[in-house]
């Protein structure tokens, strides 16, 4: 059960109503407990793919299976018991006057009793580090807090799989880091399976298990961050770049002939490689 595939995605093709080609030849699997990233530039098809994975878009060629069942044959209630999508802009998702009312909407519509709804709201707000904020007005929240409330709303419904569209977009650097730490904690401590669409390459190596590179509606490469981030030229082809630390070390290795053993993706790895290079030349 540890490696059970929760979402199996096969999209042969999808076109928008105006005939614009959006996605093709998509194959990916998300296993229980994984934290994966769909990395691509703006317009690469990330949001469309997430909507297909959430059952919001159904007129595509292919198949998406949620726990082995065709998602197009499941009712919305059957889908939303397990999986939910957090939009890029929280203002597109939040609608109630207060935090409590917004987070309560899902559990109430799922038919839970009042005490159970209250318990779920309390637990969900605690999970996103917003406990004590239930009575706050949505309009008085920061952008990052609004994103957390969106996540809480899905957790309160019992979602085991979160799909997030650019969860760090619009946040300052510290806000980005806090959001990624929150998602990592939900993944590791609560066992929530997470798939996030992003173009933030610098955060990816620190947190994600696996990456899918999406370009022009197709998956160009997949694997661990170490597998995917290999050379600046290959990233440029898909309108992305290496993480900044990796790009620096790559240039030092290939342009300045400093003998690094590998191209590191994090500051800690870079520090170790630099020490090795310095000590080797001492």
N, C-alpha and C positions, 0 to 999 in steps of 0.2 A: 504493500500500500504506500510505502514511502515515496516511490517514484511514479505513482499514478499520474497519468496525463489528465489534467483538468480541462484544458482547451486544446483541441487539435484543429488547426486552421488550414484549409486548402481553398484558395481563391484562384480559379483559373483565369477569370477576367471579370471586370466590373466597369461599366460606363455610366457617366452621369446622364440624366434625362436629355441633355442637349447633345449627346453623342460623344462627349469628351472622354477619352480613355483615362481611367483612374488607376486601376490595379490589374496586375497580371502575374501569373506564375508565383503565387505566394504559398509557401509551405512553412509552417512553424508549429511547434508544440510547446505548451507551457505545463510543466509538471507541478505537482503539489509542493508548495513551499518554496518555489523558485521566485527570484526577483530578476526579471528580464527587462531589457530596454529595446525599444524600437527607435533606432537613431537615424535621423534624416533631416535634410534641410527643409525650409518652408516650401510647401507645394509638392513634397515627395509622396504624399498619400497617407501619412501617419494617422490623421484624424479619421479619415474614411475607413481605414483598416480597423481602428478601435471600435467604430460604430458597427461594423460587420461582426466583430467579435462579441459585441454586447447585444446583438440581435436587433439593433435599430434599423439596419439596412438589410433587406432580405432578397432583393432582386439581383443577385450576383450568381455567376456560374461557379460551382464548386460546393464545398460543404464545410460547415463549422460544427464541431461536436463538443458539447459541454458534458463532461463525465460520460462520454460514449454515446450521447444522444444528439440527434440532429437539432441544432438550436432553432431552426425554422419550424420545427414541429412541436416545440415547447410553448406553453402559454407565457405571457409576460410575467405572471406571478412565479412560475417555475424557474424562470431565468433570474428574476430579481431576488429570489431567495439565496442565490449563490454568487451572482456576479453583478457589479455595478460600475458605471463609468463616471469619472469626475472630469467635468469640462475644463478647458483651459482657463476660461474667465468665470470665476465663481458667481459673478452677478447674473450669469445666464442660468444658474442652477438654484440660487437662493431666492425665495419669494415671500417667506413669512416675516412678520414684524420682529420676532425675537428668535434667539438661538434655540430656545426650548421648543417653540412651535415648529421651527423648520426641521429640527432633528426628529421631532415626534411624528411628522407627517407619514413617513414610510411605515413605521411600526403600527400606527393607528390603522392605516389602510390594509395592513396585513392581518388585522383582526385581533391583535393582542389586547389583553385586558389593561385597564388603566395602571395598575401597579407594575405590570410587566413593562409597559411602555416607559414609565418613569425610571425603572431599573436600567433599561436598555439605554436611555438617554444619559443617565448618570455614568454608566460604564463607558459609553462611547466618547463622551466629552473628556473623561479621564484618560482614555487611550490616546487622544490627540492633544493632551495637555491643555485642555480648555475647561477643566472642572472649576466651578465657581462662576462660570460665564453664562449660565442658562437663561438668566433674566435680561441679559444685555440685548440692546437693539442691534439688529443686523447692520444698520446704517452706521453705527458707531464703531464697527470693527475695522481693523486694518486689513489690507489685501491678503496678507498671509493668514490672519485669523479666519477670514472668510473661507479660504481654501481648506483650513482645518475643519471648519464646520461642515463643509461639503463631504469630507471624508467621514466625519462623525455620523452624518446622516446615513451613509451606506453601512457603516459598522453597526449602527443601531438596528438595521434590518437583518443583520446576521450574515452579511456578505463575507464569503471566504476568499473571493477573488476580486481584486481592485484593478480597474483599468484607468490609468491616469494620463490625461492629455496635457503635456508640458506643465507638470506640477510646480516647477520652479520658475516659470515665466512670470515676469513682473515683480519678482522679489529681489531685494538687495543681496549682496554676497552672503551676509550672515543669515538672512532669511532663507536663501537657497540651502545653506549648510544645515540649518535647523530642520527644514522640510525633509531633506534626504535622511537625516538621522531619525526623524519621526517614522518615515516609511521603513527604514531598516529595522527599527525596533518592532514595528507591527509585524514585519516579516519574520524576524528571528524569535521574538518572545510570544507573539500571538498566533504565529503560523499562517498569517495571511499571505496568499499567493498574489504577487504584484507584477503587472506589466505596465510600463510607462513609456509613452512616446516623448522624445526629447531631441533637441539639437545641442544640448549642453555637454560637450565632449569632456570638459575638465572634471565634472562630477562623476561621470560614468565609471572610471576605473576604481574609484574608492568604494563603490557600493554594490554594483550589479554583478550577477553571476554570469549572465550571457547577453550577447548583443545580436541584434539583427539590423543590418544596414539596409535602409530602404532608399532607393533612388529611382525617380521617374516611375513610381508605382510598382517596382519589382524589388525583391530582396537580392542584393548583390553579394552579400557575404554574411556569415554568421559564425559565432563561436564566443570564446571568452574574450575579454578586452585585450589580453595579450595576443590572441589569434588575429583579432580584427585590426588593431592599430599597428600596422607594419611599416608604412612609409608615407611621407607627405604627399607624394605624387598620386598614390592610389586614393587617398582621402580627397584630394582636390577634384578628382574625376567625379566624385559624388557630392561635390560642393560642401565638403566638410574639411576639417583639419585634425591633426593630431592634438592630444592634450598638450598644453603649452610646455610642460616640463619634458615631455617626450620629444617634442619638436626641437627643443634646445639641445638635448643630448644627441639626437639624430644628426643635427648639423655639426656638433662638435666631433662626432665619430666619423662622418663621411666627408666633411669639408675641411676639418682641422686635424684629421687623422689621430685623434685621441682614442686609445684602445679600450673602449667600453665593451664589456662582455655582452650586454644586451641593452635594448632601448627601454628604460624604465617608464612607468606610467604615473608614478606617484612621487611626492617629494622624498618620502622615506627610502624608496628604491633608488632614486637618483642620488641621494646622499651616500648610500652604500657603494654605488657604482663609481662615484667621484673619488671616494676614499681609496677604493681598489686601484683606480687609475693613477692617483697621486702617489700612493705607496709603491706601485709597480715601477714608477719612473724615478723614485727617490734613490 
